[in-house]
Amino acid sequence: MADFVPGYEASNWFAAGLRKTTPVEIIDKLNKEINASIAEPEMKVRIDKLGATPTPGSPADFDKFITDETEKWAKVIKFANIKLE
């Protein structure tokens, strides 16, 4: 990610989400297939042309990412005294 304004960060991401009641076998199968898909050279080129970086991982990796992002942005919201309108 490029630093356009030193000290500031902005990013976005996309992910596949499933219901909590989805059987683990289905979650694992989808995760495996999605990771295989984004590892294919043609798909890497297509994703790169969009300016994105594919990040394969496990459901546990994504849970950690979401937890970390939630904690990070909660600090920003609290520091900036942002209120829901």
C-alpha contacts under 8 A as a table, 3 or more apart, distances in Angstrom:
res1	aa1	res2	aa2	distance
1	M	11	S	7.96
3	D	6	P	5.80
3	D	7	G	7.90
3	D	8	Y	7.47
3	D	9	E	7.43
5	V	8	Y	5.71
5	V	9	E	7.91
18	L	22	T	6.57
18	L	27	I	7.79
19	R	22	T	5.46
22	T	26	I	6.81
22	T	27	I	6.84
23	P	26	I	5.49
23	P	27	I	6.53
24	V	27	I	4.93
24	V	28	D	6.00
25	E	28	D	5.20
25	E	29	K	6.14
26	I	29	K	5.06
26	I	30	L	6.10
27	I	30	L	5.29
27	I	31	N	6.03
28	D	31	N	5.06
28	D	32	K	6.07
29	K	32	K	5.16
29	K	33	E	6.23
30	L	33	E	5.13
30	L	34	I	5.98
31	N	34	I	5.23
31	N	35	N	6.04
31	N	57	G	7.83
31	N	58	S	6.72
31	N	59	P	7.45
32	K	35	N	5.28
32	K	36	A	6.14
33	E	36	A	5.02
33	E	37	S	6.04
34	I	37	S	5.01
34	I	38	I	6.30
34	I	56	P	7.92
35	N	38	I	5.41
35	N	39	A	6.27
35	N	56	P	5.16
35	N	57	G	7.00
36	A	39	A	5.15
36	A	40	E	6.64
37	S	40	E	5.50
37	S	43	M	6.91
38	I	41	P	8.00
38	I	43	M	5.65
38	I	44	K	6.11
38	I	54	P	6.45
38	I	56	P	7.31
39	A	43	M	7.03
39	A	44	K	6.48
39	A	56	P	7.99
40	E	43	M	5.34
40	E	44	K	6.19
41	P	44	K	5.04
41	P	45	V	6.35
42	E	45	V	5.24
42	E	46	R	6.37
43	M	46	R	5.00
43	M	47	I	6.06
44	K	47	I	5.16
44	K	48	D	5.97
44	K	54	P	7.34
45	V	48	D	5.02
45	V	49	K	6.19
46	R	49	K	5.20
46	R	50	L	6.67
47	I	50	L	5.20
47	I	51	G	6.70
47	I	52	A	5.61
47	I	53	T	6.80
47	I	54	P	7.02
48	D	51	G	5.02
48	D	52	A	5.39
48	D	53	T	6.44
49	K	52	A	7.45
57	G	60	A	7.98
57	G	61	D	5.76
57	G	62	F	7.02
58	S	61	D	5.01
58	S	62	F	6.45
59	P	62	F	5.10
59	P	63	D	6.19
60	A	63	D	4.98
60	A	64	K	6.26
61	D	64	K	5.21
61	D	65	F	6.23
62	F	65	F	4.89
62	F	66	I	6.13
63	D	66	I	5.21
63	D	67	T	6.16
64	K	67	T	5.04
64	K	68	D	6.05
65	F	68	D	5.15
65	F	69	E	6.06
66	I	69	E	5.11
66	I	70	T	5.99
67	T	70	T	5.16
67	T	71	E	6.25
68	D	71	E	5.22
68	D	72	K	6.13
69	E	72	K	5.05
69	E	73	W	6.07
70	T	73	W	5.41
70	T	74	A	5.91
71	E	74	A	5.13
71	E	75	K	6.41
72	K	75	K	5.41
72	K	76	V	6.65
73	W	76	V	4.90
73	W	77	I	6.10
74	A	77	I	5.07
74	A	78	K	6.10
75	K	78	K	5.12
75	K	79	F	5.96
76	V	79	F	5.12
76	V	80	A	5.97
77	I	80	A	5.27
77	I	81	N	5.87
77	I	82	I	5.16
77	I	83	K	8.00
78	K	81	N	4.94
78	K	82	I	6.50
79	F	82	I	7.89
